[in-house]
Structure formats: C-alpha cells, structure tokens
Amino acid sequence: MKFFDRITNYFSSNKGKHKNAQSIIPSRLNLLLWIVGILLLMLAGRLFYLQILHGSSYKAEVKRSDTTIQTNNVQRGMIYDSRGKVIVGNQTHQAITYTKSSNVTTDQLYKIANRLGRYITVSNSDTRLTDRNEEDYYLADKSNLKQITKKLNLSKDTSDDKKYDAALKYLKNHPDEWHLSSHEKSNARIYAAMTGAYSLSTTYIKKSGVTSKELARVGEHLNQMPGVKIGTAWTRNYPQGKDFQSLTGTVSSSGLPADQINSLLSQGYSRSDNVGQSYLEKMFQGTLVGSKSQTQVTTSGSKVTNETVKYPGKKGDNLVLTINAKFQKRVQQILEQNYSSAGISYSPGVYAVVMNPHTGAIYAMAGIDRNQKTGKQTPDQIGAINHPITMGSVVKGATIMGGLMSGVITPSNNTLTDQPIKVAGTSTKASWFNKTGSANMALNAPTALEVSSNSYMMQLIMKEGGMNYKPGAQLTLKPSIFAKERQYFNMFGLGQKTGIDLPGETAGYNGPSSQKHIGSALDLAYGNYDGYTVIQLAQYMSTIANGGNRMRPYIVKEIRGSKSNGKLGRVESTTQPQVQFTIPASKEDFDLVRQGLYQVTHGTSSYVTAKSLGSAKPSISGKTGTAETVTNGHQTSTISFAGYSPSKNPQVVVALAIPGVTNENGGANLNMAKQIFSAYWKIVQDSKSTSNN
C-alpha cells in the first residue's frame, strides 16, 4: 500500500539523516495520516467481528421468520320470522380496514393514521372518540409530549411511562391549553382504532359511508400505509321495518360497549368487535356472532412472506322466531289506531301479547311507549315483559281458582251474596254495579266472573284467612294472607318471571304486606294492588285455557345454519315446549272458571262486561279488567283484557293492558282484543280449520 510505503520511507529518511527538502511532510498532515490509519484498523476489526466471529448469527436474525395467526370477522347471523321472512338482515358495505403487524410501533401507527387521514374522514359513528383517545393522539406527536414534559420540570431519572402519565394528567388539568381540530379528531379516531387492535387482528377503520372518492384515494396509496386495506363490512338492516328493533335489539357500531368491555375482553373479543347491545341480539350473541376466520401469516423481518387460510370462518347461525312478522305489524297497528280512544293524556303506554296456550310460542308482542311530558309515542314491544301494571279484575279467574284449591268453595257449592264490604276502620269496598247495596244478589263463581264482582272475591279471601264476614266487624286477617293469595297467583305466573327467552324481564310489583296494610289484602283479591306484566297475563290465561299447565313463553323457535347461497340451512336446535308447573286442581275446577270466562263475553246479565266480543267467530272467552290508579297526581284507570279463542278448543290467547287512561268506558281494550283475534285468524291460522265454538 502506498500509504504505508510513504510512512516507512519517512522513518527511514529520518534515521539516515538524509533529509530532502522536497520530501518533508508537514507535521499536521502526518497526524491526519495516523488518524486515518487507526480508523481503518478499527473498521477492519469490526468487520472481522461481524463477518467472521458472529456472521452466522446475524444472518439468522435477518432470515428469521415469525408465524402467527391473523383473525377476521365474519358475517353475523340473521333473524327470521316464523314463515322464513327476514326480520333482521345484513347489508354489505365497502370498508377501510387495518391489520396490525406484530412489530409496529406507536410512532409508526401515528404516521400511518395521519397519512390515512388525508384520504378519509372518520366520524364518531365509526369509532367512538373518548377524552383519552384525544389525549393519546395529541401526545403521539413527540413535539407535544416533549413540550409538556419540559413544562413539568421532571427529573432526568423519570421513566418514560411516568413522563407519559404526568403529561396525561397535565392535559386533563389544563384543557384550555390544547385542542384538536375536526380533522385531527378524525385522525385521532383512526389512531384509536389502530392502537386498540390486537396484533395481527383486523379492525374496521371506516365500515360504512365510504365514498368512491375515498376508496380511490386510499387504493392509490396503500403501499404507503402498511396494514391498511379495502375490505367488506356488514351492518344490520330491517326488511320488515325498523320497529322490530325494539324487540330484536341492536348491535354496537363502534366496538365493544363501554359498560361491558372488561367482561367481553375476558371472553376473547377484540375492542373493535361489534356485539349485540340489547334483547335478542344481546341474549343470543354467542349464536349470532359466528366464528372468525384464521389466516396463518409468516413474516420475515418486517415483511409478510406468506399467508395461508387455516380456517375460513363460519357465518353466525340464524334465529327463527315464533313471531309472524305480518301479524306482528298488524297488532302494532291495532294498538296505534285504538290507543287514543282510551283517553291517554296521562298514559305511559299500551302493551299486548298473543300466545299459543299449549306451547308458549309468542305469535306477536306489541307495545307503545308514550312520553308523558311530550306525548311522543314510540314502538316498545319489550315493554310487555318489563312494565309492571296494576291490572284490575282481569286476574279474578286466578282468585276463584285459589278459592277452589283452598276448599273454601267447591264446584258444587260456590254461591255468595254480592254486597258492599264494610269492616271496622276501613272505607266501604264494593262491586262496580253495587256501590250502595241496592243491587245485592246471590252469585255463583261463573256469574261472579261474568259481572266482575269485587265483593265475591273479597269474601273468598276472608274465607281463606279464616274469617266469616259480618258488616262492620273487625278485619281479623293476618299478614300471612298476602303470601297465601300470591302463592295461588304465582301458580298461574302472576307476580313472577315467566322465563321468556328475552333479557330484562321483571317479576312485577308486590305492595306492602304488613299488618298495617292488611286492608289491601282485599284489594289484592280483585287485582287492585300488585303489579303484573302483560306477558304474565298471557301466561296466566294460557294456563286456564289449556287446563292447568303453565307453559314457559318463548320467542325463538329454532336456531339454523346457512346454506352456501346464504339462505336458511339445517336446523341446529329447536325450542321444545316447557311445562313450568301443573296446577293442582281438578277438571271440574277449571270447567267452572272457563264457564265464567265464557259468560263474560256471552252472558245474559245486564252487568256483563264484554258483551261486544260475544259476536266474534270463532268464539272468544276471557276477562276484562279495570283498576283504579293515580298517575302523576291524576285519577286514572288501567283497562285490560285477557282471553282465548275458540272457547271450547283454545288455540290462541290475547292479553293486553292500557295503564293511566281517563276513558275507562270507551271500550278501547275490547276493540283492540276483537281486532287482534280477527287478525290472527286471517293472517296466522285459517279459522275454517278450527271449531267455531
């Protein structure tokens, strides 16, 4: 090497004292040459270390590959009515997705999010933006983080995590010192969706409303945004109308609901997954969600070298309901058309249930929620299972069954005199037609139902409590009478959850049961004390209609898979009718009560309460109800009805209630019931195929 030759010649010339003026190298250049020589030697040493001593290990590191499983969502199962009509379906949309790599840094995510934000706008409906999301995005800009930590005068030994936590606290305490523009908030939503995704899981950045312009711009720059793809998303649609949402429920649109996030994460869900939020969608989440697809992804360094589908995923299974969608819409319409005639200035709503008395299958569940301040009415089918209502005389069939089972009356000995009931220390309680005692009359059990005698029911309760009524006598009943009465009501489903396959069912309302309230035991006897739901009313009447079996109501008929063409596939499971309890009473007992329910609609007394239903074909049997109530300080009533048809061979039960009305004599409850029965025979079942009796 010439460089080393020159150094050798230099030393030789100095040693031999043969200095030549032209060969003298300035001292500064000599120093520079020495430095360069030393650096070359160091470089040679480093190359020796890397290539000779550790070359194989570094080659292995470069060639090292990782194999992981990437998951992707599948289409959610659909919900069908009893005829196979889609109630809740899926609508396909083009979407922007992001698959998070295993070694991506937050700084890289921040840059990808900002770049993607140049081409799309993400709203809160796609990704819910929290205060923490905004703070994280703001601090993802290193200059912002550096500026804040500088203000805090943190020591040099403070860890990065503690610096970040301190910066977050500062942002919370000084909201006026920073803000995000609308564009930055859109980017923050993108960043939040990306950071919230698990490694090698795919999340939606924008799943609906993606414009053709956005698709084109994103597509042109995909190579600049690792992990970003154009994919497909599904959102729920409602071919039979959105009113069904209040029964089927809804699905979250921006990831896991905040109030369920911890429990769902523990079940293996990702933060970005959409899940059922209410009613059927929530209760059958595990059935409808399906199984995510699994793709084996092999990476070499930071590049994906191979993708192999290990499991294509399975679309969620479908629910087939017992509800007939056409009939359901007609029942809802009947409520809407007749509701106002009840005088609804103070009413909170109206609810109806149509049920198969032999199986418990629900044909329709309709309802209206009325805002008492604004008067606005909205569909509220689910109110039939979660709104306790003081129903009134409609429960008297259970009261008489209790009297028969307790032995205080028998099928052959059940006559009592209707008279005003006056006990010491209480106001007079009487039947609606005999307030003054001018219409005292002997009544047997069927006729007591026909004319809706309150007096008859109160006397039954006193007998069950071991008291023989005498006008003006002290009421000697004990508080245990409440439990005894409720025990008989519970046998028929009144005052306890029915077990219907919907979340949020309530057991109803029990009034106070102490000695102080003992007079209310008489009110309980004719339905003017405790509160029951309309689904309980339907179960109670079904139990009488079928001869004593309390059937569990249900709304999901089958769970079925899907065919390759997307249509309903094979049956995975079928709901079997379930007898919850068999009433310990004789056929004669039931015949006596059913005779009374027939007389309610076909009786000859001038006090018959549902004569307008007597002309219906097939025949209707049932019981009306009127309860005196107070709504927001105003005197109101609940009007109700529960009955079945045909009278001799019941095939269908209708139960409904309208609380808080001011026109109790307008017949709204009877008009609704008559029209619902008629619609059932026209839409669900041919009346010619069944007996008209």
Salt bridges, closest charged atoms under 4 A:
GLU61 OE2 - ARG64 NE 3.69
ASP66 OD1 - ARG64 NH1 2.88
ASP81 OD2 - ARG83 NE 3.09
ASP107 OD2 - LYS111 NZ 3.54
GLU135 OE1 - LYS172 NZ 3.33
ASP136 OD1 - ARG132 NE 2.89
GLU177 OE1 - LYS151 NZ 3.36
GLU214 OE1 - LYS206 NZ 3.11
ASP273 OD2 - LYS292 NZ 2.84
GLU281 OE1 - ARG76 NE 3.05
GLU281 OE2 - ARG236 NE 2.95
ASP317 OD1 - LYS314 NZ 2.72
ASP380 OD2 - HIS387 NE2 3.43
ASP523 OD1 - LYS429 NZ 3.06
ASP530 OD2 - ARG486 NE 2.77
GLU558 OE1 - ARG560 NH1 3.86
GLU572 OE1 - ARG570 NH2 3.69
ASP591 OD2 - LYS587 NZ 2.79
ASP591 OD1 - ARG594 NH2 2.98
